[in-house]
């Protein structure tokens, strides 16, 4: 894992993402991780398959999974872990983010810590 890349994948996330990438099959496809304004807590996580790199993207490859994250999102995600669980209730991908002061019940959005809290 790159020292600069903000998110670490768990083995379960790697396994699931591997299957999703194989099923997608597009040339040059990678996993984009990030955040954007929105959601019920203020910031919403971004997790999608993409083929369009952006200038300035941070890049990494973890266990064969190509990853990209924009620098602005990296500030909010630094030190995070992306987990996956196949549980029927509460299953799916979930970010464990040390930079969140709170998160919504479904785990798709969060409120960032103020700089003095970080």
N, C-alpha and C positions, 0 to 999 in steps of 0.2 A: 504494500500500500504506500502511496506517495505521502511524504510527510506533510505536504500542503493540502491534501484532499480531506474535506471536512467530515465525511461519513464513512463508517466501517460497516460492511455487510456481515450478517451472521450466516452460518452455513445453511440454514433453512431459507434465508432470503436468496442466497446464491443459487440454491437448487431450483427454487421457483422462477427466478429471473432467467436461469439457463433454459428452462422449458419455454418461457414466454418468448425469448429471443429466437429459439429454434423454430417455434411455431410461426413467428413473424416472417422470418426468412429474407427480409430485404437486405440488400448489399449495404454495408456500412452502418447498420442499425446499432444504436447504443442506448443506455439508460440515462435519461436526464433526471437529475435530482435538483430540487430547488425549493424556493418559497415565493409566494406572491401575496399581495394584500387581499384580504377577504376572509371568509369563514366566520364562524361564530365567536372566535377568540381574537381576531385581528390579522393573523397571518395564516395562510393556507399552504400546506405542503404540496409540492409538485413531484410527481413520480410518473414518468411516461417513457415509452419507446420513441426514439427520435432518429432522424437521419441528417438533420441540419445543424452542424456545429456553429457556435457563435464565437465571434472574435473575443478573445480573453478568457474563454472557458478554461476551468481547471479540469484536467483529465487524469484518469487513473484506470487501472485494470485490476480487479480483485477476483481471483480464482477464475479467470477467463471472461469475466463480465466487464465490458467496456463502459466506463462511467464518465459523465460530464456534469459540471456544476458551474454556474456563473459566479463571479467573484462576490457580488452583492449577497446572493443567497448563502455563500460559504460563511459569511460572518455570522449568520443566524443558525447555521447547521454545524459549526465547528465542534468536534467531539461527539457528534451524534452516532447512533447505531440504527441501521435499518433492519428490522426483524420481520419474520413472516411466520404466521401460524395458520394452520388449516382448520382451526376450531370453527364449529358451526355458528357460535355466537361470539362476536368480537374478533373473528378471524380476519386474516388478510395481512397486508403490509402495515407496519406501524413504526414511526420514528420515535426513538428514545433520545430526547434532546435536552442536554443539560442547560441550554440557553433559554428554555421556556419557563416563564414564571407560573403559567397555568396552561392547561390544554382542554379542549372540548371533550365531551364524553365519548364521541366516536373516534377521537384521535387524529382527525384530518386537519385540525387547525390548532394554533397555539398563540399565546401572548408572549412576546419576547421580554426578557428581563431588561430593566433599564440598565444603562451602562454602569451605574453605581452598584448594581446587584451582581453584575457579571464578574 
